[in-house]
Amino acid sequence: MPSLFGVLDTASRSLATNALGVRTTSHNIANVDTPGYTRQRQQVQSTDPNFQGEGYVGTGAEQVGVERIRDVLIQRQLMRQGAVKGATDAQSEAIARVEAALNEQDAPGLNTALNTFYDSLHDLASSTAPGAPVEREGLRAAARGLIDTLGSLDAELRSQRTDANSGVASVVSEINQLSSRIAELNAAISPAEVRAPANDLRDQIELALRELSSRIDVQTYFDASGRTTVVMGNGLPLVEGDQSYALDARPDGSDPLDGNTLRVEHPTGGGSDVTAEIGSGRLGGLLRARDTTIPAAIRALDTLAYNLAESVNAVHATGVGLDGSTGNLFAALPGVEDAARDLSLDAAVAASADAIAAGQTNAPSDNRVALAMAELRDTRNPLFLPGDPPGPANGPTRSLIEHAAAVVSDIGQQSQSLQMAREQHGRVLETLESRRDEVSGVSLDEEATRLIELQAAFQANARVVSLVDRLLEDVIGML
C-alpha cells in the first residue's frame, strides 16, 4: 500500500523534526544564563512532494538547519561602545585617584600648606619681637611642611603612574590571551562548519570579541572560509585565521619621568611601536592616563614649586640675615622639571633660622624683606613652565595661590566630566545590551510556548502513526 506507507513516512519524518525542535528548545533553556549565548531557532522546510494521480502530494517537512537569532549591527555597536567605555573607565579611575590625592576634604593639602607658608611670612613681617626667633622657626617649619606636601603629592602621582604602567602590561597580556582564544576558535570552526554552522562556537567568538574590544579598539572581517579576522585601528592584525599576533609591552627608556615606562609593540617588522596609535579600549585609556593626565598633574606641581622658589629667592637674595649673610637663597632652586620632587630649603636656612633674610639690614627689627616676600601671595606674574626655553617666563599670568587653586579645580572638573561620560557610556551600553537580549536572548516564556507547540505536533504525528499502523493491520488481516 504505497499511499499508507507514504503517510507513515511523512509522519515519522515529522516526528523526527519535532524531536529535533525539542532538542533546540531544550538547548536554549539550558543556556538561559550563559553569557554571550545567542538564541537558536530550528529551520524547517517542506520536503519535495510526490506526483500521484492528478496532482502533487506533500511529503511533510524536515529540519534543514539551526540558525542564531542575532542582529549584526547591534554586535558591532556593542564592540564600539565597549571600546569607548573601556577607555573612559580607565581615564575616570585614574583622574579620580589624582583628585583624591589633591583633595583637602579629609586632611590639609596643597592649598592649606601654601597659605600656611605665606601666613608664616606675614607673621615674621608683622613681628615686633627682636629678631623674631619664634616666627623664624615657624617660617622654617611652614616651608618644610610645604616642601613635604609637594614631595608627597609628587610621589603619590608617580606611584599612580607606575600603577597605570603595570595596568598596561596586564591589559596587553589579556589582549594576547583573547587573541589566542579567537584564533583557537577559528581553527575549531573550519572543520565544524563543513556540515552545518557551528552556532555555539560562533557565540564564543563574539563574546571574546566583545571582551577584546573593551580592552583595545578593533575591527573584524570574515575570510572566505568564514573565519574571523581581527585588526587594530591602525590596520595591523591581531588574528588572521588560526594565527594570533601577540603584542609586547617593552620598557621605553626615553620617558623623562620614568625609565621603566612600557611601550606597546606589534610583532610585524621586528617590533613596531604602536603605543601612540592605541586610542580606545581600556589599554588606550590607561596609556592616556599614564602619558598625559598624570604627567600634566606632576608638571603642574613642578610649575608651582619652581615659581614659588624662584619668586621667594629673588626677594630673599636682596636681604640680610641676622647672621649678616647677604645674597642668600631661601630655597635650593631646582630646574622646572621635577621641581616638586627636588625642592628643598637652602643649606644655610636649613642649618639656622638666622640665615633667613627678613630685612634689608641685619637689625633685629628690620622686617622689610619678609614683608615683600609675604606680599608675593597676591602678586601675579607670568609663570615658568616645564619645557620652556631659557628666557622670560611664557606661562599664564597668575599668582601662585591662583595657580594652586587652578590645579585642584582643573583636576576636579576633569574628574567630573569623565565621571559623567563614564555614566553616559554605561547607560548606552546597557541599552545596547537590552536590545541584544530582546533579539538574541532566551525568553523562558517563549521557549515554554514553543515546547507546548512541539508537544502538540508530536502527539498529532504520533496519532497519525498509530492510525496508519491500525489501517495496515486491517489491510493485512483482509489478505
C-alpha positions in Angstrom: 0.0 0.0 0.0 2.2 2.8 -1.2 -0.1 5.6 -0.1 -0.3 4.3 3.5 3.5 3.8 3.7 3.9 7.3 2.3 1.7 8.7 5.1 3.8 6.7 7.6 7.0 8.1 6.1 5.6 11.6 6.3 4.6 11.2 9.9 7.8 9.6 11.0 9.8 12.3 9.3 7.7 14.9 11.1 8.2 13.1 14.4 12.0 13.3 13.9 11.7 17.0 13.0 9.6 17.6 16.2 12.2 15.8 18.3 15.0 18.0 16.9 12.9 21.1 17.6 12.5 19.9 21.2 16.3 19.5 21.4 16.9 23.0 20.1 14.4 24.5 22.6 15.9 22.5 25.4 19.4 23.8 24.4 18.0 27.4 24.6 16.5 26.8 28.0 19.7 25.2 29.3 21.7 28.3 28.2 19.3 31.0 29.5 22.0 32.3 31.8 25.1 31.6 29.7 27.0 34.9 28.9 27.0 35.7 25.2 24.6 32.9 24.3 22.5 33.6 21.2 19.0 32.1 21.0 18.8 29.4 18.3 15.8 28.6 16.1 15.0 25.5 14.2 14.8 26.0 10.4 12.2 23.7 8.8 11.1 23.4 5.2 8.7 21.3 3.2 10.2 18.2 1.6 9.7 17.6 -2.1 6.2 16.4 -3.0 5.3 13.3 -4.9 3.2 13.3 -8.1 0.3 10.9 -7.8 -2.7 10.7 -10.0 -3.9 14.1 -10.8 -1.5 16.2 -8.7 1.3 16.5 -6.2 1.0 15.1 -2.7 3.0 16.6 0.1 5.6 14.5 1.9 5.9 16.6 5.1 8.7 18.7 6.5 12.3 18.3 7.7 14.9 20.3 9.6 17.4 22.0 7.3 19.4 23.8 10.0 19.5 25.7 13.2 20.1 29.4 13.0 21.3 32.0 15.5 18.8 34.9 16.0 21.1 37.9 16.1 21.5 41.5 14.8 24.9 42.1 13.3 24.6 45.8 13.8 24.0 45.5 17.5 27.1 43.3 17.9 29.2 46.0 16.1 27.7 48.7 18.2 28.4 46.8 21.4 32.0 46.4 20.4 32.4 50.1 19.5 30.7 51.2 22.7 32.7 48.7 24.7 35.9 50.2 23.4 34.8 53.8 24.3 33.6 52.8 27.8 36.8 50.8 28.4 38.9 53.9 27.7 36.6 56.2 29.7 36.6 53.9 32.7 40.4 53.7 32.8 40.7 57.5 32.5 38.0 58.2 35.0 39.6 55.8 37.6 43.0 57.4 37.1 41.8 61.1 37.4 39.7 60.2 40.4 42.9 59.0 42.2 44.7 62.2 41.2 41.7 64.2 42.5 41.8 62.2 45.8 45.5 63.0 46.2 44.9 66.7 45.8 41.6 66.7 47.8 41.6 68.6 51.1 38.3 67.4 52.5 39.8 64.7 54.7 43.2 66.3 55.6 45.1 69.6 54.9 46.7 69.6 51.5 48.4 71.8 48.9 46.3 75.0 49.3 46.5 74.7 53.1 50.3 74.2 53.1 50.8 77.1 50.6 48.6 79.5 52.6 50.3 78.4 55.9 53.7 79.3 54.3 52.5 82.8 53.3 50.9 83.3 56.7 54.2 82.5 58.3 55.9 85.1 56.1 53.3 87.6 57.2 53.8 86.7 60.9 57.5 87.3 60.5 56.9 90.6 58.8 54.5 91.7 61.5 56.5 90.5 64.5 57.7 93.2 66.9 59.9 90.8 68.9 63.6 91.5 68.5 64.9 89.1 65.8 61.5 87.3 65.8 63.0 83.9 66.7 59.6 82.2 67.1 58.4 83.5 63.8 61.6 82.5 62.1 61.3 78.9 63.3 57.6 79.0 62.4 58.5 80.0 58.8 61.1 77.2 58.5 58.5 74.7 59.7 55.9 76.0 57.3 58.4 75.9 54.5 59.3 72.3 55.3 55.7 71.4 55.5 55.0 72.9 52.1 58.1 71.2 50.6 57.0 67.9 52.2 53.4 68.3 50.8 54.8 69.0 47.3 57.1 66.0 47.6 54.5 63.6 48.9 52.0 64.7 46.2 54.7 64.2 43.5 55.5 60.7 44.9 51.8 59.8 45.0 51.3 60.9 41.4 54.4 59.0 40.3 53.1 55.9 42.1 49.8 56.2 40.3 51.7 56.5 37.0 53.5 53.3 37.9 50.2 51.6 38.7 48.9 52.7 35.3 52.1 51.4 33.7 51.5 48.0 35.4 47.9 48.1 34.2 49.2 48.5 30.6 51.3 45.3 31.0 48.3 43.4 32.5 45.9 44.5 29.7 48.4 43.7 27.0 48.5 40.1 28.5 44.7 39.9 28.5 44.6 41.1 24.8 47.1 38.4 23.9 45.1 35.7 25.7 41.8 36.8 24.0 43.5 37.0 20.5 44.9 33.5 21.1 41.4 32.2 22.1 39.8 33.7 19.0 42.5 32.0 16.8 41.8 28.7 18.5 38.1 29.1 17.9 38.7 29.9 14.3 40.7 26.7 14.0 37.8 24.7 15.5 35.1 26.4 13.4 36.6 25.5 10.0 36.2 21.7 10.3 33.0 22.0 12.4 31.2 24.0 9.7 31.8 21.5 6.9 28.3 20.2 7.7 26.5 23.0 9.4 27.0 26.4 11.2 28.9 26.0 14.5 26.5 28.2 16.4 27.9 27.7 19.9 31.5 28.3 18.7 30.3 31.5 16.9 28.8 32.7 20.2 32.1 32.1 22.0 34.0 34.1 19.3 31.5 37.0 19.6 31.9 37.0 23.4 35.7 37.0 23.1 35.5 39.8 20.6 33.4 42.0 22.9 35.9 41.4 25.7 38.7 42.2 23.4 37.2 45.4 22.1 36.7 46.6 25.7 40.5 46.5 26.0 41.6 47.7 22.6 39.7 49.2 19.6 39.5 46.5 16.9 37.7 45.8 13.6 36.6 42.4 12.4 36.2 40.8 9.0 35.4 37.3 7.7 37.6 35.4 5.3 36.3 33.1 2.5 36.1 30.2 4.9 34.1 32.2 7.5 36.9 32.6 10.0 37.2 35.9 11.9 40.0 38.3 11.1 40.7 40.9 13.8 42.7 44.0 13.1 43.7 47.0 15.3 42.6 50.5 14.5 45.8 51.1 12.5 45.2 48.0 10.4 47.7 45.7 11.9 46.3 42.2 12.6 45.7 40.6 15.9 44.1 37.5 14.5 44.2 36.0 11.0 42.6 32.6 10.7 44.1 30.3 13.3 47.1 32.6 13.8 47.3 35.3 16.5 49.8 38.1 16.8 50.9 38.8 20.4 51.5 42.4 21.5 54.6 43.1 23.6 55.0 45.6 26.4 58.7 46.6 26.5 60.5 49.2 28.7 60.9 52.6 27.0 64.0 54.3 28.3 63.1 57.6 26.6 60.4 58.6 29.1 61.7 61.6 31.1 59.5 60.7 34.2 60.2 57.0 34.4 62.7 54.8 32.5 60.5 51.8 33.2 57.6 53.1 31.2 56.3 50.4 28.8 55.7 50.9 25.1 53.4 48.6 23.2 54.9 46.8 20.2 53.4 44.7 17.4 55.4 41.8 16.1 55.3 42.9 12.5 58.6 44.3 11.1 60.6 43.1 14.0 58.5 45.0 16.6 56.6 48.1 15.5 55.9 50.7 18.3 52.1 51.2 18.2 51.7 52.9 21.6 50.7 56.3 20.1 48.2 54.6 17.8 46.1 53.0 20.5 43.4 55.5 21.4 40.5 53.4 22.7 39.6 50.5 24.9 41.0 50.1 28.4 44.5 50.0 27.1 44.1 53.3 25.3 42.6 54.9 28.5 45.5 53.6 30.6 48.0 55.0 28.1 46.3 58.3 28.1 46.2 58.4 31.9 49.9 57.4 32.1 51.3 59.6 29.4 49.0 62.6 29.5 46.7 63.0 32.5 49.1 62.1 35.4 52.2 63.8 33.9 50.2 67.0 33.4 49.4 67.0 37.2 53.0 66.3 38.0 54.2 69.2 35.8 51.6 71.5 37.3 53.1 70.8 40.8 56.6 71.3 39.3 55.4 74.7 38.0 54.2 75.7 41.4 57.3 74.5 43.2 59.7 76.2 40.8 57.9 79.5 40.6 57.5 79.6 44.4 61.2 79.1 44.9 62.1 81.5 42.1 59.9 84.3 43.4 60.8 83.9 47.0 64.5 83.6 46.2 64.5 86.8 44.1 63.3 88.8 47.1 65.2 86.9 49.7 68.5 87.5 47.9 68.1 91.3 48.4 68.0 91.0 52.2 70.4 90.4 55.0 70.2 87.6 57.6 70.6 88.1 61.3 73.9 86.4 60.9 75.0 89.1 58.5 74.9 86.9 55.4 73.8 88.5 52.1 72.7 87.3 48.7 71.5 84.0 50.1 68.7 81.9 48.6 65.7 80.8 50.7 65.3 77.5 48.8 67.6 75.3 46.7 66.4 76.1 43.2 66.0 73.1 41.0 65.0 73.1 37.3 61.4 73.4 36.4 61.2 69.7 35.6 61.0 67.6 38.8 60.9 70.7 41.0 58.2 69.4 43.3 60.3 66.3 43.9 63.6 68.0 44.3 62.7 71.3 46.1 64.4 71.8 49.4 65.5 74.6 51.8 68.8 76.3 51.1 71.5 74.7 53.1 72.2 77.9 55.2 68.5 78.4 56.0 68.1 74.7 56.8 71.0 75.0 59.2 69.9 78.1 61.0 66.9 80.3 61.1 69.2 83.3 61.5 70.1 82.9 57.8 66.6 84.0 56.8 67.0 87.4 55.3 64.0 89.2 56.8 65.3 92.7 56.5 67.4 94.9 54.3 69.8 95.1 57.2 70.6 92.7 60.0 68.9 94.9 62.5 66.6 92.7 64.6 63.6 95.0 64.0 64.1 95.2 60.2 61.4 93.0 58.5 61.1 94.8 55.2 62.2 91.9 53.1 59.9 89.5 54.9 57.0 91.9 54.2 58.0 91.9 50.5 58.0 88.0 50.4 54.6 87.9 52.2 53.2 90.2 49.5 54.0 87.6 46.9 50.8 85.8 47.9 48.8 88.2 45.7 51.5 89.0 43.1 50.5 88.0 39.6 53.4 87.2 37.3 53.9 85.0 34.2 54.8 81.5 35.2 57.8 79.5 34.1 56.6 76.2 32.7 58.3 72.8 32.2 60.0 72.6 28.8 60.1 76.4 28.3 63.3 77.6 26.6 65.7 79.8 28.6 64.5 83.4 28.9 61.4 85.2 30.3 58.5 83.2 31.6 55.9 82.2 29.0 53.2 80.7 31.1 49.9 82.2 32.2 49.9 85.3 34.4 48.6 84.4 37.8 49.6 84.3 41.5 50.8 81.1 43.0 47.7 80.9 45.1 45.6 81.1 42.0 47.8 78.5 40.3 47.4 76.0 43.1 43.7 76.6 43.2 43.5 76.2 39.4 45.4 72.9 39.6 42.9 71.4 42.0 40.0 72.9 40.2 41.1 71.7 36.8 41.6 68.1 38.1 38.2 68.3 39.7 36.5 69.4 36.5 38.2 66.7 34.5 37.2 64.1 37.1 33.6 65.3 37.0 33.5 65.4 33.2 34.9 61.9 32.9 32.6 60.5 35.5 29.6 61.9 33.6 30.9 60.5 30.4 31.5 57.1 32.1 27.9 57.0 33.4 26.6 58.1 30.0 28.6 55.4 28.1 27.4 52.9 30.7 23.8 53.7 30.0 24.3 53.4 26.3 26.0 50.1 26.8 23.1 48.9 29.0 20.6 50.0 26.3 22.5 48.0 23.7 22.7 45.0 26.0 18.9 45.2 26.4 18.4 45.4 22.7 20.6 42.4 22.2 18.7 40.5 24.8 15.4 41.4 23.1 16.7 40.0 19.8 19.1 37.2 20.9 18.3 36.5 24.5 16.4 33.4 25.7 12.8 34.0 27.0 11.7 31.1 29.1 8.0 32.0 28.4 8.6 31.9 24.7 10.5 28.6 25.0 7.8 27.1 27.1 5.2 28.1 24.5 7.4 26.6 21.8 7.6 23.3 23.8 3.8 23.2 24.0 3.5 23.7 20.2 6.1 20.9 19.6 4.4 18.6 22.1 1.1 19.1 20.3 2.7 18.5 16.9 4.5 15.4 18.2 1.3 14.0 19.7 -0.6 14.6 16.4 2.1 12.9 14.3 2.1 10.0 16.8 -1.6 9.6 16.3 -1.1 9.5 12.6 1.5 6.8 13.0 -0.9 4.9 15.3 -3.7 5.3 12.8 -1.6 4.1 9.8 -0.5 1.1 11.9 -4.1 0.1 12.6 -5.0 0.5 9.0 -2.1 -1.6 7.9 -3.2 -4.3 10.3 -6.7 -4.2 8.9 -5.4 -4.5 5.3 -3.1 -7.3 6.2 -6.0 -9.0 8.0 -8.1 -8.9 4.8 -5.4 -10.7 2.8 
